[in-house]
């Protein structure tokens, strides 16, 4: 999505700045939906919206001949993050077809970057940053003004050294009955009571 949340103000400009600064090219599927649009599509069961995204992602993978795909983790925190994970793995399966294997990995957006990684360590990919790379990473996150609260909270809770090592974890799925209700349902109820949304996903 465009990361616009309830405000309706896109933060793609800030994301583009981070990607450009890291030397990462921007793909053909980049912020095609506003948050309200994806929430509405989920609530209304608009499968066509997600099937179009799936086709576009699969085509991008086929065209670019990726051997690895990394996505948000399924955390039941934000429905857009979970949908991203589902679409990424489905697109990889389509793109792979009968060709070479495409490995799939995810990373947590909530909590420590290596959350749950120990059990997966033999198959995970670990990225260890030196002091200069960590400093660039922290500077990029702290200059992303729309996420200032989240960044400050993460740094205060975990400390900057927690972000020195990233772990890309092999794709797995949470069991259907894992834990309590998804956080986004609980948070969505608060947003509806506040008058920001009309329905809960």
C-alpha positions in Angstrom: 0.0 0.0 0.0 1.0 3.7 0.1 1.2 3.5 3.9 -1.3 6.3 4.2 -3.3 4.8 7.1 -6.3 6.8 8.4 -4.7 10.1 7.5 -5.0 9.4 3.7 -1.5 11.0 3.2 0.8 8.7 1.2 4.3 8.1 2.5 5.7 6.6 -0.7 8.0 9.7 -1.1 9.8 8.8 2.2 10.0 5.1 1.2 11.4 6.1 -2.2 14.0 8.2 -0.5 15.1 5.2 1.6 15.2 2.8 -1.4 17.1 5.3 -3.5 19.6 5.9 -0.7 20.2 2.2 -0.4 20.7 1.7 -4.1 17.6 -0.5 -4.4 15.6 -0.4 -7.7 11.9 0.2 -7.4 9.8 -2.6 -8.9 6.8 -2.5 -11.2 4.4 -3.2 -8.3 4.9 -0.2 -5.9 2.2 1.2 -3.7 -0.7 0.6 -6.0 -3.4 0.9 -3.3 -4.2 3.2 -0.5 -4.7 1.6 2.9 -8.4 2.3 2.8 -8.7 0.6 -0.6 -7.1 -2.6 0.6 -9.1 -2.6 3.8 -12.3 -2.2 1.7 -11.2 -5.0 -0.7 -10.7 -7.3 2.3 -14.0 -6.4 4.0 -15.9 -6.7 0.7 -14.2 -9.9 -0.4 -13.0 -8.3 -3.6 -10.9 -11.2 -4.8 -10.3 -9.5 -8.2 -8.2 -6.8 -6.5 -5.8 -9.3 -5.0 -5.8 -11.5 -8.1 -4.7 -8.5 -10.2 -1.9 -7.9 -7.7 -1.0 -11.6 -7.8 -0.7 -11.6 -11.6 1.4 -8.4 -11.6 3.8 -9.8 -8.9 4.1 -13.2 -10.6 4.9 -11.4 -13.9 7.5 -9.2 -12.2 9.2 -12.3 -10.8 9.1 -14.1 -14.1 10.5 -11.1 -16.0 13.3 -10.5 -13.5 14.1 -14.2 -12.9 14.4 -13.9 -9.2 15.8 -16.9 -7.2 14.7 -15.5 -3.9 11.7 -13.5 -2.6 11.5 -11.7 0.8 8.2 -10.5 2.2 6.6 -9.2 5.4 6.0 -11.9 7.9 2.5 -13.2 8.8 2.1 -11.7 12.3 -1.6 -11.0 12.6 -0.8 -7.4 13.4 -1.7 -5.6 10.2 -3.8 -7.2 7.5 -1.9 -5.6 4.7 1.3 -7.2 6.0 -0.3 -10.6 6.1 -1.8 -10.2 2.6 1.7 -9.1 1.3 3.1 -12.4 2.6 0.3 -14.5 1.0 0.6 -12.8 -2.3 4.4 -13.0 -2.3 4.4 -16.8 -1.7 1.6 -17.4 -4.2 3.4 -15.3 -6.9 6.6 -17.2 -6.3 4.8 -20.5 -6.8 3.3 -19.3 -10.1 6.6 -17.8 -11.3 8.6 -20.9 -10.4 6.3 -23.1 -12.5 8.4 -26.0 -13.7 11.6 -23.9 -13.6 14.3 -23.4 -11.0 13.2 -23.1 -7.3 12.5 -19.7 -5.9 13.3 -19.5 -2.2 11.0 -17.5 0.1 11.8 -15.7 3.2 10.2 -13.2 5.6 11.1 -10.8 8.3 9.1 -9.6 11.3 7.9 -6.0 11.4 6.9 -6.2 15.1 9.5 -6.9 17.8 13.1 -7.9 17.4 14.4 -8.4 13.8 15.5 -12.0 14.7 12.3 -13.0 16.4 11.7 -16.7 16.2 14.8 -17.2 14.2 16.8 -19.6 16.4 14.6 -22.6 15.4 15.0 -21.7 11.8 18.7 -20.8 11.9 19.9 -23.7 9.7 17.8 -22.5 6.8 17.7 -18.8 7.5 19.8 -16.1 5.9 21.6 -13.9 8.3 22.8 -10.4 7.5 25.3 -8.9 9.9 26.0 -5.1 9.6 29.3 -3.5 10.4 29.3 -0.2 12.3 29.1 2.0 9.1 26.2 0.0 7.7 24.3 0.0 11.0 24.8 3.8 11.2 23.3 4.2 7.7 20.4 2.0 8.6 19.6 3.9 11.8 19.9 7.2 10.1 17.6 6.2 7.3 15.0 5.0 9.8 15.3 8.1 12.0 14.9 10.4 8.9 11.6 8.7 7.9 9.4 11.2 9.6 6.0 9.4 9.1 7.4 6.4 11.1 9.1 8.5 13.8 6.9 7.2 16.7 7.4 3.5 15.7 11.2 4.0 15.2 11.6 5.8 18.5 9.6 3.1 20.3 11.6 0.2 18.8 14.9 1.9 19.6 13.8 2.6 23.2 12.5 -0.9 23.7 15.2 -3.0 21.9 18.2 -0.6 21.6 20.1 0.1 18.4 22.3 -3.0 18.6 19.2 -5.2 18.1 19.1 -3.9 14.5 22.7 -4.9 13.7 21.7 -8.4 12.6 18.8 -9.1 10.3 17.4 -12.6 9.9 15.5 -13.7 6.8 13.4 -16.6 7.9 12.1 -19.4 5.6 8.4 -19.0 4.9 6.1 -20.8 7.3 2.5 -20.3 8.1 0.9 -19.8 11.5 -1.7 -22.4 12.4 -5.2 -21.3 11.9 -5.9 -21.3 15.7 -2.6 -19.6 16.7 -3.0 -17.4 19.7 -5.7 -14.9 20.3 -7.7 -12.8 17.9 -5.5 -10.9 15.4 -4.3 -7.6 16.8 -5.8 -5.8 13.7 -9.3 -6.8 14.8 -8.8 -5.4 18.3 -7.2 -2.2 16.9 -9.9 -2.0 14.2 -12.6 -1.9 16.8 -11.0 1.1 18.4 -10.7 2.8 15.0 -14.4 2.2 14.3 -15.3 3.6 17.8 -13.2 6.7 17.0 -15.1 7.2 13.7 -12.1 6.6 11.5 -13.4 3.5 9.8 -16.9 2.1 9.4 -16.2 -1.6 9.6 -13.7 -4.0 11.2 -11.8 -6.5 9.1 
